[in-house]
């Protein structure tokens, strides 16, 4: 009974039907987002969180990287979702 509100919330999530969502990051702030020096893979909390959100809302994430300064204007210009 205690978990009933959580289950109801989960059922209310939208289904984006596999839509591509472009996400931008800088990869300069460990542990939030960075490049693993051993593997060259993009990792961190932001990737983990966004991948989980994408799974729950049924969308495909396309990651792009840019500097923080360029990112702010690009998001304002709807270059990224």
N, C-alpha and C positions, 0 to 999 in steps of 0.2 A: 504494500500500500504506500509505503514511503517513496518508492521509486516510480509510482504512477505518473506524477507530473513530469519527470524526466523522460519517460517513455512517450508521453503525449507530445512533448516538445520535439523529440526526435522525429516523430511521424509528421510534424508540421514543416519540416525542412523542405525547401524547394528542390526540384530535380531539374538540373540545367541541361539534361539530355546529351551529355558528352561535348557540350560547347567548349571551344578553346578560349581560355582566359590568359591574357598576357600579364605576367607579374614581373616587376622590375625590382632589382636589388643591387647593392654595391659590392658585396662580398668582402667588406673591410672591417667587420666588427664581430670577431669571435666573442662569445659562442653563438651569437645570433645568426650570422651568415658569413661563411668564409670558404676558401679553397683548402682542402686537405693536402698538405705538402707531400705526403706519401703517395696518394692515389690521384691527385689532380681533380678530385670530385668535389662538387659544390655540396657543402653540408652545413648543418647548424639548426638552431631552434626554428628559425623562420621557414626553412625548407620542410622540416618535420611538420610544423603546424599547417603550412599551406597544402602539403600533400594530404594530410588528414582531412582538411576542409574540402579539398577537391574530391576525395573519395566519398565523403558524406553527401556532397551536393551534386555528384556525378558530372564533373567537368574535367577537361584536360588542361594541365598547366603548361604554359610555355614560359620558361624563365629567360629574362634578358637582363644584362648587367650594364650599368652606366654609373657615372659619378653622381654623388648626392646632389650637387648643384644643378646638373642637367636633368636629373630625375624630377625635381620639383616642377619645373616648367613643362616637361614632357607629360606628366600626369595631368596637369592643368589643361594641356592641349589634347587630352584623350588619346595619347599615343599608347598608353598602357591602361589596362583595366584595373 
